[in-house]
Amino acid sequence: MKIDETPRLGALRVYGQMAERRAEGAVGKKRKDEVQISAEAKQLLDARGLEEAERSRRIEALKQEVASGTYYVEAGKIAERLLPFLLK
């Protein structure tokens, strides 16, 4: 039985040739990235703008409540939200 590196070297040579071809092809061509936004995504972006306006109004109202001392947080709701994180 003859054991040598011939098959392994042949595979390595083929792999190297393929890598060289890819590199040669990449040098001549410049690829441009392209992004297309669907109509649905545009609608979602527009809706998000409306949500942000409502959110900023809500934040201002909360700031006023905190500043005046009338802001109240229900302890049970805080506990419900913290419990899953504490149980992990």
C-alpha positions as a printed Julia matrix, in Angstrom:
88×3 Matrix{Float64}:
   0.0    0.0     0.0
   1.34   3.38   -0.96
   0.53   6.4     1.24
   1.32   9.84   -0.11
  -0.01  13.39   -0.19
  -0.91  13.45   -3.9
  -4.74  13.51   -3.58
  -4.66  16.11   -0.85
  -2.28  18.34   -2.81
  -4.49  18.08   -5.89
  -7.52  19.26   -3.95
  -5.53  22.09   -2.46
  -4.34  23.17   -5.9
  -7.92  23.24   -7.26
  -9.07  25.3    -4.29
  -6.23  27.8    -4.82
  -7.07  28.15   -8.52
 -10.71  28.88   -7.72
  -9.7   31.52   -5.18
  -7.44  33.16   -7.77
 -10.27  33.28  -10.31
 -12.58  34.91   -7.8
  -9.97  37.51   -6.94
  -9.35  38.29  -10.61
 -13.08  38.68  -11.26
 -13.54  40.93   -8.24
 -10.77  43.34   -9.29
 -12.38  44.19  -12.63
 -15.89  44.67  -11.28
 -17.1   47.15   -8.72
 -20.3   46.13   -7.04
 -22.79  48.69   -5.85
 -25.08  48.13   -2.93
 -28.7   48.81   -3.61
 -31.62  49.23   -1.25
 -35.27  49.19   -2.19
 -37.92  50.2     0.32
 -41.35  48.72   -0.28
 -44.56  50.74   -0.18
 -45.55  48.96    3.04
 -42.27  49.93    4.69
 -42.79  53.55    3.64
 -46.23  53.5     5.22
 -44.79  52.08    8.43
 -42.14  54.79    8.5
 -44.8   57.47    8.05
 -46.93  55.93   10.81
 -43.91  55.84   13.1
 -43.52  59.59   12.65
 -47.07  60.07   13.94
 -46.4   57.75   16.86
 -43.28  59.72   17.77
 -45.3   62.95   17.89
 -47.82  61.31   20.23
 -45.0   59.89   22.32
 -43.32  63.27   22.73
 -46.68  64.77   23.86
 -47.06  61.95   26.4
 -43.51  62.5    27.68
 -44.17  66.21   28.14
 -47.36  65.44   30.09
 -45.43  63.0    32.32
 -42.7   65.58   32.92
 -45.32  68.09   34.04
 -46.92  65.54   36.38
 -43.54  64.69   37.92
 -42.64  68.37   38.29
 -45.95  69.17   39.98
 -45.81  66.07   42.22
 -49.03  64.55   40.92
 -47.42  61.58   39.14
 -48.56  58.26   40.64
 -47.24  54.79   39.84
 -49.17  51.71   40.84
 -46.78  49.39   42.69
 -48.58  46.26   41.47
 -47.88  47.09   37.83
 -44.19  47.59   38.55
 -44.05  44.25   40.35
 -45.75  42.48   37.44
 -43.14  43.79   34.99
 -40.15  43.06   37.25
 -41.19  39.56   38.31
 -40.28  37.75   35.04
 -36.78  39.28   35.11
 -36.25  38.35   38.74
 -37.34  34.75   38.18
 -34.8   34.14   35.39
